Amino acid sequence: MMAERQVMTLDRMPTGVERLDEILNGGIPRYSTVFVAGLPGTGKTILSQQALFANGRQGRKGLYLSTISEPPIKVLRFLQGFSFFDPDLFGSTVVYGDLGTPLRAGGPEELLSALDQMIRDNRPELLVIDSFKALRDTIRDLLAFREFTNDIAIRLAAWEVTALLIGEYSDADVREGPEFAIADGIIYLYGTEEVEKQKRFLRVMKMRGSSYYAGEHYFDITKDGITVYPRMAPGVVGEYAVPGRRIGSAAEGLDEMLGGGLYESTSTIISGGTGAGKTLVAMSFAVEAARQGKPALYVSFEEGAEQIARNSAGFGWDVPGMRSRGLLDVFHVSPSELNIDRHAYVMKDRAERLGARMLVIDSITAFQAAVPDPGKYQSYMWAINDYFKRKGVTIILTSEAPGIFGPLQISAQSISFIADNIIFLRFVEVGGEIKRTIGVLKMRGSRHDRHLRELIIDPPRIAVGAPLTQLGLVSATSPAATFEQLSQPEAVR
C-alpha cells in the first residue's frame, strides 16, 4: 500500500500591513528572500519597518541594516511619528545596524563579513537590508555584483532568516537587474501623480511557492503606516443567490408597476435627468427594506446623512430612527475626495458590518467622474455588482442621464448591461405644464407595466400616477410620447 503524500504548507511571517497578508495568502513565506521595490517616496521603508515592529510585538527578533543610503538615526527620527513604532522594542527586539561603513572600508568582502557577524550576534528571524539597490550602484563590476548577490543568498539560506531587500528600482530594473535572480518574491510599490494628490499602488509580481492575489491594489500612508485596499474583482466561480422573494418600495403604486416589487439579490438602475426624482425613488426602496427588517446601506455622493433625513421627513420616512436601530446606514463621500479603489473596499466592509440586505449607490455617475478610464470604470462597476449579488444583496444604482427632454440614454459609459432591471425617469410637457414620468424599460424574469406613467412628488405623497395617455399626451412626435418609442433599441445607448 502506497504511503499517503504529505502536502508541505509554507510557514508564514506577517507583514504588519493591514490586508497585505490577505493579498499574500497569509503573509511572507518564512526563510524567503523578498525584494520590496519601487521609486523613491513610494513607501518601501515604511513597509519594512511595519513588518519589523509587527513581528517584534510577537517576540520575533528583527534586524534592520542600512547601507549607504539613510543612516539608522535618520530612519528612527521619522519612525517616531508612526503609531506602529514601539520604543520598548527598539534596540532589543528590533535592532538597527550599519553595513555602509564596512562596505566603504573594505568593499564587498568586508560587508559580507560584517553581515555574518551581525546575524550571528542577533539571530534575527526577519532581516531588512535598505537599500540593496545602493549596493549595486557601489559595486560597479557586473560580474562582481552577481557573485556578491549569490554570496548574500547563500548566507541568508544558511542562517534561515526571512529577508526583505529594499531598493529604489524602476520597472525596467526589476525586469533586468541581476540581483532579482535570487528573489523568492517581489513586491512592487508605485504611485501616480495627479492634480489633487498622489495615488499609491502595490503589486505582488512574484512569490515563489505561494499563491497570491494578483493585480493592482491601492494603499494609503497615514500616521498608522500603510493600509492596503485590495482590488475588487468579479468572481469566477459559484452562482448568484437565486431571486425568490420580492422587495417593495415606499412609493405608492410602484410595486404594482414592477409586478410586485423588485426581486431580492438583483441589480436595478434608476436613470434620469437632474431633478427627475432618482434619489427619492431610490430612497423609497431603502426605506421599505428597513421597514421589513432588512438593513440597507445608502451610499451618497451628493447629500449628507442630515440632508437626506431632512428631505425624507416630508414623506413620513423616519431616517434618523432607522439609523439608530441599525436598519439604515448613510455613507456620504464627497466626489472631490472619492478614490474608487479605496471606496469600493470601505463600502464592502461597511455593508458587512451592517449586515446589509440592500445597497443603494446614488449616483454611479460620481464613480465615472473619479475614473476617467472607461474600461476600469466598467470593471469596477461589474465587480461591485458581482460581489454583492453573490452575497444575496439587492442593489439599486442611480445614474444621471444627460438632457431633460432629449432621447432616452440610460448610461453614459455603457454599464446598463449589469442591470437586471432598469427604471427610467423623465420630464414631459403636458398642456404647457412640465410633469415627471416613470417607466420600466427592463425587468428580468418578471412581468411589469409597460406604460409610461406620471410620477407624483408632492409631500407627503410620492406615487405612481396615471398613464400619459390619460393625461392628454397624444403627439407621436413628442420626445416621450409613448413607451413603445422609448423602448426601441436605438433609443437606449
Backbone torsions as a table, in degrees:
resi	resn	phi	psi	omega
1	MET	NA	129.6	-177.7
2	MET	-72.8	139.0	176.3
3	ALA	-69.3	143.8	179.6
4	GLU	-68.0	138.3	177.0
5	ARG	-73.0	134.1	177.3
6	GLN	-98.5	127.7	179.5
7	VAL	-88.6	120.9	-179.8
8	MET	-80.9	124.9	177.3
9	THR	-99.6	138.6	-179.1
10	LEU	-74.4	130.0	171.8
11	ASP	-72.5	142.4	-173.9
12	ARG	-117.8	152.0	175.2
13	MET	-118.4	125.1	-177.1
14	PRO	-67.4	151.6	178.8
15	THR	-91.5	-20.7	-175.2
16	GLY	79.1	-2.0	179.4
17	VAL	-96.9	123.0	-174.9
18	GLU	-57.3	123.2	176.8
19	ARG	73.8	-4.9	173.7
20	LEU	-68.4	-34.7	177.8
21	ASP	-63.9	-31.5	174.9
22	GLU	-62.6	-44.3	-180.0
23	ILE	-63.5	-35.5	-177.6
24	LEU	-89.3	12.3	178.2
25	ASN	59.4	38.3	175.0
26	GLY	119.8	-10.7	-179.5
27	GLY	130.3	-172.3	179.9
28	ILE	-81.8	129.2	177.3
29	PRO	-56.7	131.3	-178.1
30	ARG	-63.3	143.8	179.4
31	TYR	71.2	12.2	177.8
32	SER	-90.1	161.8	175.9
33	THR	-112.6	113.6	-173.0
34	VAL	-119.4	127.7	174.2
35	PHE	-86.6	131.0	170.7
36	VAL	-107.0	103.8	-169.0
37	ALA	-114.8	157.7	177.6
38	GLY	157.8	165.2	179.2
39	LEU	-72.0	164.3	179.8
40	PRO	-56.3	140.6	176.2
41	GLY	84.8	7.8	-177.4
42	THR	-90.8	-7.5	174.7
43	GLY	108.4	14.7	-175.5
44	LYS	-63.6	-48.5	-178.2
45	THR	-65.5	-39.2	178.6
46	ILE	-60.8	-43.5	179.0
47	LEU	-58.4	-45.7	-178.0
48	SER	-65.8	-37.9	179.4
49	GLN	-68.0	-38.6	175.4
50	GLN	-60.0	-41.7	179.6
51	ALA	-64.3	-41.3	-179.8
52	LEU	-62.3	-47.0	-176.6
53	PHE	-75.4	-32.8	176.6
54	ALA	-63.3	-43.1	178.3
55	ASN	-73.9	-32.7	176.8
56	GLY	-62.1	-37.6	178.2
57	ARG	-66.7	-20.4	177.1
58	GLN	-98.3	13.4	174.9
59	GLY	84.7	9.9	178.0
60	ARG	-95.0	125.1	-176.6
61	LYS	-75.5	140.6	179.4
62	GLY	-126.4	148.4	-179.8
63	LEU	-129.3	120.0	178.3
64	TYR	-106.8	121.1	-177.7
65	LEU	-120.1	119.9	175.5
66	SER	-88.6	157.2	179.4
67	THR	-108.8	-106.8	-179.7
68	ILE	-116.1	21.6	176.2
69	SER	-96.8	-124.9	-178.0
70	GLU	-74.7	132.5	177.0
71	PRO	-70.4	156.2	-177.9
72	PRO	-54.9	-36.3	-177.2
73	ILE	-64.2	-34.6	178.8
74	LYS	-71.7	-39.4	177.2
75	VAL	-61.6	-44.0	-179.2
76	LEU	-63.2	-34.9	-177.5
77	ARG	-62.1	-44.9	-178.7
78	PHE	-80.9	-21.4	179.6
79	LEU	-66.1	-29.3	-175.1
80	GLN	-65.3	-13.8	176.8
81	GLY	-84.2	-5.3	-179.1
82	PHE	-100.1	143.6	-177.2
83	SER	-68.6	-23.3	-178.7
84	PHE	-76.4	-14.4	-179.8
85	PHE	-69.7	131.2	-179.4
86	ASP	-126.6	107.2	-178.2
87	PRO	-61.7	-23.9	179.6
88	ASP	-69.7	-23.9	179.2
89	LEU	-88.5	-22.1	-176.4
90	PHE	-63.8	128.4	176.4
91	GLY	86.5	-13.5	-179.9
92	SER	-116.3	-60.9	179.1
93	THR	-94.2	-31.7	175.0
94	VAL	-115.0	110.2	-172.7
95	VAL	-110.5	141.5	-180.0
96	TYR	-114.6	139.6	179.8
97	GLY	-144.5	177.1	-174.1
98	ASP	-129.4	126.6	173.9
99	LEU	-104.5	-9.2	-177.5
100	GLY	-67.7	-40.1	-177.5
101	THR	-64.1	-51.1	177.6
102	PRO	-63.0	-31.7	178.4
103	LEU	-64.5	-44.1	179.6
104	ARG	-70.1	-31.7	-176.4
105	ALA	-77.6	-38.9	-173.6
106	GLY	-139.9	10.6	176.7
107	GLY	79.1	-165.3	-176.5
108	PRO	-58.0	-37.0	-178.7
109	GLU	-63.5	-41.9	179.4
110	GLU	-67.0	-37.3	178.5
111	LEU	-63.8	-44.5	-179.7
112	LEU	-63.6	-38.4	177.9
113	SER	-64.6	-42.2	178.8
114	ALA	-66.0	-38.7	178.4
115	LEU	-62.3	-45.5	177.8
116	ASP	-56.3	-45.4	-176.0
117	GLN	-65.9	-42.5	-178.3
118	MET	-69.0	-35.4	176.4
119	ILE	-69.3	-40.6	179.4
120	ARG	-63.6	-41.0	-177.5
121	ASP	-71.3	-35.1	-171.5
122	ASN	-105.0	-22.1	-179.0
123	ARG	48.7	56.6	-177.8
124	PRO	-76.1	152.6	170.1
125	GLU	-91.2	-26.9	178.8
126	LEU	-126.5	127.7	-179.8
127	LEU	-120.0	134.9	175.3
128	VAL	-121.3	127.9	172.3
129	ILE	-115.3	119.3	-172.7
130	ASP	-137.2	108.5	12.0
131	SER	-114.4	137.5	177.8
132	PHE	-75.6	-31.3	178.2
133	LYS	-60.9	-33.9	179.2
134	ALA	-63.6	-28.7	177.9
135	LEU	-68.7	-39.6	177.3
136	ARG	-63.6	-38.6	-179.9
137	ASP	-68.0	-24.9	-179.2
138	THR	-85.7	-42.0	-179.9
139	ILE	-90.4	89.8	-170.4
140	ARG	-72.5	-29.8	-178.7
141	ASP	-71.9	120.5	-173.8
142	LEU	-62.0	-42.6	-180.0
143	LEU	-65.2	-41.5	179.4
144	ALA	-64.1	-38.0	-179.9
145	PHE	-69.2	-37.9	176.0
146	ARG	-60.6	-44.8	179.0
147	GLU	-63.5	-39.1	179.2
148	PHE	-62.5	-46.1	-179.7
149	THR	-65.3	-35.5	176.5
150	ASN	-65.1	-40.7	177.4
151	ASP	-62.8	-39.9	177.2
152	ILE	-60.5	-46.7	-178.4
153	ALA	-60.6	-41.9	-180.0
154	ILE	-63.6	-42.6	-179.7
155	ARG	-66.3	-42.5	179.6
156	LEU	-63.0	-39.5	178.1
157	ALA	-66.5	-40.9	-178.1
158	ALA	-66.9	-37.6	-179.1
159	TRP	-84.3	-6.7	179.1
160	GLU	52.2	58.4	175.7
161	VAL	-117.0	152.0	171.3
162	THR	-90.9	128.4	-172.3
163	ALA	-121.5	136.7	170.2
164	LEU	-112.2	117.0	-179.8
165	LEU	-104.9	113.1	-173.1
166	ILE	-93.2	141.7	178.8
167	GLY	-161.4	147.7	177.9
168	GLU	-84.7	75.8	-174.9
169	TYR	-106.1	142.8	171.6
170	SER	-89.9	174.9	175.1
171	ASP	-55.3	-44.7	-178.3
172	ALA	-64.9	-38.5	178.0
173	ASP	-60.0	-43.0	-178.1
174	VAL	-62.6	-38.6	-178.9
175	ARG	-74.4	-31.4	-169.9
176	GLU	-114.7	-17.0	-174.6
177	GLY	-63.4	132.8	-178.8
178	PRO	-65.1	-26.7	-178.6
179	GLU	-66.9	-21.9	-177.5
180	PHE	-74.7	-4.7	173.9
181	ALA	-67.4	-24.5	-179.8
182	ILE	-94.6	0.9	-173.9
183	ALA	-76.0	127.0	168.7
184	ASP	-85.0	-25.1	179.8
185	GLY	-150.7	154.7	176.6
186	ILE	-136.6	121.6	173.5
187	ILE	-112.5	119.3	-174.2
188	TYR	-110.5	127.4	-179.9
189	LEU	-111.8	138.1	-179.3
190	TYR	-154.7	166.2	-177.4
191	GLY	-137.4	165.3	175.1
192	THR	-122.6	135.6	177.6
193	GLU	-91.4	119.0	178.7
194	GLU	-124.1	170.2	-174.3
195	VAL	-59.2	-45.7	-173.4
196	GLU	-85.0	-37.2	-177.3
197	LYS	-172.2	164.8	177.5
198	GLN	-81.9	140.8	172.1
199	LYS	-109.1	136.8	-177.0
200	ARG	-113.0	143.6	-179.4
201	PHE	-135.8	154.7	-179.9
202	LEU	-129.2	140.6	179.5
203	ARG	-140.0	128.7	173.5
204	VAL	-85.9	114.0	-175.6
205	MET	-93.1	-20.3	-177.6
206	LYS	-165.7	142.2	170.9
207	MET	-155.0	95.8	-171.6
208	ARG	-60.6	131.9	176.3
209	GLY	72.6	15.7	-175.7
210	SER	-146.9	143.2	171.8
211	SER	-82.5	158.8	178.1
212	TYR	-156.9	165.3	-178.3
213	TYR	-88.2	103.9	-175.1
214	ALA	-75.3	166.4	175.8
215	GLY	109.1	-176.0	-175.1
216	GLU	-93.6	122.3	-177.8
217	HIS	-119.5	128.5	-179.5
218	TYR	-76.1	146.5	171.9
219	PHE	-143.6	153.6	177.0
220	ASP	-109.3	153.2	168.4
221	ILE	-118.2	117.5	179.1
222	THR	-127.3	-170.2	178.0
223	LYS	-64.1	-18.5	177.7
224	ASP	-89.8	1.0	-178.9
225	GLY	100.2	-147.6	-178.2
226	ILE	-89.8	134.6	171.1
227	THR	-125.1	125.0	-176.7
228	VAL	-100.6	141.5	176.3
229	TYR	-118.1	96.4	-177.5
230	PRO	-57.5	141.5	-179.1
231	ARG	-64.3	148.4	173.5
232	MET	-89.6	136.9	179.8
233	ALA	-137.0	145.1	177.4
234	PRO	-59.6	144.5	175.7
235	GLY	-69.8	152.4	-180.0
236	VAL	-113.9	-4.2	178.6
237	VAL	-134.2	164.1	176.4
238	GLY	82.4	168.8	-176.7
239	GLU	-115.5	157.4	172.0
240	TYR	-68.4	155.7	172.2
241	ALA	-60.5	134.9	-175.7
242	VAL	-77.1	122.4	179.2
243	PRO	-59.8	132.2	179.0
244	GLY	-129.5	-75.0	-179.8
245	ARG	-80.2	162.3	178.9
246	ARG	-106.4	156.7	176.5
247	ILE	-125.0	134.8	-170.7
248	GLY	-98.6	-170.4	-179.4
249	SER	-125.6	151.9	175.8
250	ALA	-81.8	-1.3	177.2
251	ALA	-84.1	127.8	-177.1
252	GLU	-60.6	126.7	175.0
253	GLY	84.8	-8.1	-177.5
254	LEU	-73.0	-35.5	177.7
255	ASP	-59.9	-43.4	-179.4
256	GLU	-64.0	-38.8	178.6
257	MET	-63.3	-31.5	-178.3
258	LEU	-92.0	11.8	179.0
259	GLY	72.5	23.8	179.4
260	GLY	119.0	0.2	-178.6
261	GLY	113.2	178.4	178.1
262	LEU	-82.6	142.2	171.6
263	TYR	-68.2	141.0	175.8
264	GLU	-65.0	153.0	179.3
265	SER	59.1	33.8	170.0
266	THR	-117.0	168.7	178.7
267	SER	-114.7	140.8	-176.5
268	THR	-131.7	132.0	171.6
269	ILE	-101.6	128.3	172.8
270	ILE	-108.1	109.1	-173.7
271	SER	-111.6	140.5	178.2
272	GLY	-178.3	165.6	179.1
273	GLY	-79.2	176.9	179.2
274	THR	-58.8	128.5	177.0
275	GLY	81.3	4.7	-176.6
276	ALA	-77.0	-16.5	178.1
277	GLY	110.7	17.4	-177.2
278	LYS	-59.3	-47.3	-176.9
279	THR	-62.6	-43.4	-179.1
280	LEU	-66.3	-41.2	178.7
281	VAL	-65.1	-42.4	178.0
282	ALA	-62.6	-44.2	179.2
283	MET	-64.3	-30.2	179.7
284	SER	-61.8	-33.9	176.8
285	PHE	-72.4	-41.7	179.7
286	ALA	-63.9	-40.4	179.5
287	VAL	-64.1	-44.6	-179.7
288	GLU	-66.1	-38.4	177.0
289	ALA	-61.5	-44.5	179.3
290	ALA	-62.8	-40.6	178.4
291	ARG	-60.9	-29.7	-179.9
292	GLN	-88.8	7.9	178.3
293	GLY	79.2	19.6	178.9
294	LYS	-110.4	103.2	-173.7
295	PRO	-57.0	141.6	-178.7
296	ALA	-123.8	135.0	173.4
297	LEU	-101.5	119.8	-179.5
298	TYR	-107.8	112.3	-178.5
299	VAL	-100.2	118.6	-175.2
300	SER	-120.6	138.3	175.5
301	PHE	-109.7	-2.0	-176.0
302	GLU	-118.7	-43.3	-174.6
303	GLU	-118.2	137.5	174.9
304	GLY	-77.3	173.7	-175.9
305	ALA	-60.0	-40.9	-178.1
306	GLU	-67.9	-39.1	179.8
307	GLN	-68.4	-39.0	177.1
308	ILE	-63.0	-42.0	179.0
309	ALA	-62.9	-41.6	-179.2
310	ARG	-66.0	-44.1	-179.1
311	ASN	-68.5	-27.8	-178.6
312	SER	-84.2	-22.1	-175.1
313	ALA	-60.6	-32.9	-178.5
314	GLY	-65.4	-16.9	179.1
315	PHE	-101.2	6.7	179.1
316	GLY	80.0	17.8	-179.4
317	TRP	-94.2	116.0	-175.8
318	ASP	-86.4	74.3	-178.2
319	VAL	-62.3	-46.2	178.2
320	PRO	-57.9	-41.3	179.5
321	GLY	-64.5	-41.2	178.1
322	MET	-64.0	-38.2	178.7
323	ARG	-66.7	-42.8	-178.3
324	SER	-66.0	-27.7	179.5
325	ARG	-89.9	4.1	177.9
326	GLY	74.2	23.1	179.8
327	LEU	-101.3	-12.4	-179.8
328	LEU	-147.5	129.6	176.4
329	ASP	-122.8	125.6	178.2
330	VAL	-104.6	118.3	-177.5
331	PHE	-113.1	107.5	-176.0
332	HIS	-104.8	130.8	176.3
333	VAL	-131.3	129.0	176.6
334	SER	-70.6	133.9	178.9
335	PRO	-55.2	-30.3	-179.9
336	SER	-69.2	-21.1	-179.9
337	GLU	-104.6	4.5	-173.8
338	LEU	-74.4	127.3	167.9
339	ASN	-122.5	112.3	-169.7
340	ILE	-64.0	-31.8	-179.4
341	ASP	-65.0	-46.2	179.2
342	ARG	-74.6	-41.5	-173.6
343	HIS	-62.8	-39.5	-179.9
344	ALA	-60.0	-41.0	-179.4
345	TYR	-70.8	-42.2	179.4
346	VAL	-62.9	-40.2	179.0
347	MET	-62.6	-43.2	177.7
348	LYS	-61.9	-45.6	-179.3
349	ASP	-63.8	-41.4	-179.0
350	ARG	-66.6	-39.5	178.1
351	ALA	-64.5	-38.5	-180.0
352	GLU	-66.8	-41.6	-180.0
353	ARG	-67.3	-32.5	177.9
354	LEU	-76.5	-25.1	-170.7
355	GLY	73.1	38.0	-172.5
356	ALA	-63.0	136.9	172.4
357	ARG	-108.0	-6.6	175.2
358	MET	-142.0	141.3	174.8
359	LEU	-124.7	126.6	174.8
360	VAL	-116.1	127.8	174.2
361	ILE	-116.4	117.4	-175.1
362	ASP	-127.8	95.5	6.5
363	SER	-129.5	163.5	179.5
364	ILE	-73.1	-10.1	175.3
365	THR	-62.8	-30.5	176.9
366	ALA	-66.9	-37.5	174.3
367	PHE	-59.9	-44.9	-177.9
368	GLN	-60.3	-41.4	-179.6
369	ALA	-66.9	-29.9	-178.6
370	ALA	-79.7	-15.4	-177.5
371	VAL	-128.4	93.2	-178.3
372	PRO	-62.1	-25.6	-179.2
373	ASP	-77.3	111.2	-178.0
374	PRO	-58.7	-37.6	-179.3
375	GLY	-63.2	-43.8	179.7
376	LYS	-67.7	-39.1	177.9
377	TYR	-59.9	-48.1	179.8
378	GLN	-63.4	-39.7	179.4
379	SER	-62.5	-42.7	-180.0
380	TYR	-67.3	-42.5	179.7
381	MET	-64.6	-38.2	176.8
382	TRP	-65.0	-42.8	-178.7
383	ALA	-64.3	-43.2	178.7
384	ILE	-63.0	-46.4	178.9
385	ASN	-60.5	-45.6	-178.6
386	ASP	-62.5	-46.3	-177.0
387	TYR	-60.7	-49.8	-174.1
388	PHE	-73.4	-34.4	177.1
389	LYS	-64.6	-36.3	177.4
390	ARG	-66.5	-23.9	177.3
391	LYS	-86.9	-0.8	-179.3
392	GLY	78.9	20.4	-179.1
393	VAL	-92.2	136.4	175.3
394	THR	-81.7	131.4	-173.0
395	ILE	-114.5	130.9	175.2
396	ILE	-121.2	123.7	179.8
397	LEU	-122.7	126.4	173.8
398	THR	-96.3	147.0	-177.2
399	SER	-137.7	129.8	179.1
400	GLU	-77.2	122.0	178.0
401	ALA	-99.0	134.4	-179.0
402	PRO	-68.6	149.9	177.5
403	GLY	78.8	171.6	179.1
404	ILE	-118.6	-46.6	-178.5
405	PHE	-112.6	0.9	-174.8
406	GLY	-74.8	-173.4	-179.7
407	PRO	-59.4	147.8	-178.6
408	LEU	-64.8	128.1	176.9
409	GLN	-138.7	116.6	-173.6
410	ILE	-78.5	-43.5	-174.1
411	SER	-148.0	134.2	-179.1
412	ALA	-74.7	-18.5	-177.4
413	GLN	-119.4	25.9	170.9
414	SER	53.4	53.7	175.6
415	ILE	-111.7	11.2	-179.7
416	SER	-65.3	-16.1	179.4
417	PHE	-66.0	-19.3	-179.2
418	ILE	-80.2	-12.4	-171.6
419	ALA	-89.4	137.4	169.9
420	ASP	-81.0	-29.5	-177.0
421	ASN	-134.6	144.5	176.3
422	ILE	-131.8	121.2	175.1
423	ILE	-112.6	131.2	179.5
424	PHE	-121.5	146.5	179.9
425	LEU	-121.2	136.8	-178.1
426	ARG	-144.4	166.5	171.9
427	PHE	-105.3	142.3	172.7
428	VAL	-135.0	157.4	177.1
429	GLU	-102.5	123.1	180.0
430	VAL	-126.1	110.0	178.3
431	GLY	58.0	39.7	179.1
432	GLY	81.8	1.3	179.8
433	GLU	-113.8	135.9	177.9
434	ILE	-85.2	126.2	178.4
435	LYS	-123.1	148.7	172.8
436	ARG	-83.3	145.0	176.4
437	THR	-131.7	160.8	179.4
438	ILE	-138.2	141.4	178.0
439	GLY	-145.2	159.1	176.9
440	VAL	-112.7	110.9	-177.2
441	LEU	-84.4	-30.7	-173.9
442	LYS	-154.8	137.8	174.0
443	MET	-151.1	99.8	-171.9
444	ARG	-66.6	127.1	173.9
445	GLY	76.3	18.3	-177.3
446	SER	-151.6	145.7	170.3
447	ARG	-74.0	152.0	178.3
448	HIS	-155.5	163.1	179.4
449	ASP	-70.0	128.9	-178.5
450	ARG	-100.9	9.5	177.0
451	HIS	-83.6	146.9	167.6
452	LEU	-86.2	121.1	-171.9
453	ARG	-120.0	161.0	175.7
454	GLU	-72.6	140.9	173.0
455	LEU	-107.5	115.9	-176.1
456	ILE	-97.1	118.2	175.5
457	ILE	-121.1	97.1	-175.2
458	ASP	-146.0	84.5	-174.1
459	PRO	-47.7	135.9	9.7
460	PRO	-87.7	19.3	-173.3
461	ARG	-112.6	132.9	165.0
462	ILE	-128.3	122.2	-170.0
463	ALA	-152.1	155.9	172.1
464	VAL	-91.7	125.2	-175.7
465	GLY	-100.8	-149.9	-174.0
466	ALA	-76.9	157.1	173.4
467	PRO	-61.0	153.7	-178.8
468	LEU	-61.8	-28.6	179.9
469	THR	-62.5	-23.6	178.4
470	GLN	-90.3	-4.3	-179.7
471	LEU	-100.3	4.4	177.1
472	GLY	89.0	11.9	177.0
473	LEU	-87.2	106.0	-173.9
474	VAL	-122.5	-8.7	-177.3
475	SER	-71.1	119.6	179.6
476	ALA	-72.3	-12.8	-179.2
477	THR	-93.3	-3.5	178.2
478	SER	-63.6	144.5	-179.1
479	PRO	-57.7	-23.4	-178.5
480	ALA	-130.8	40.5	-171.3
481	ALA	-64.9	-48.2	-176.7
482	THR	-137.9	152.4	177.0
483	PHE	-63.5	-34.7	-178.3
484	GLU	-60.2	-40.1	176.9
485	GLN	-65.2	-43.6	-177.5
486	LEU	-65.9	-28.3	-173.8
487	SER	-92.0	6.2	175.3
488	GLN	-66.2	141.4	-176.9
489	PRO	-53.6	-38.0	-175.7
490	GLU	-70.0	-15.4	-179.4
491	ALA	-83.5	-18.0	-177.3
492	VAL	-104.6	112.4	-174.0
493	ARG	-102.1	NA	NA
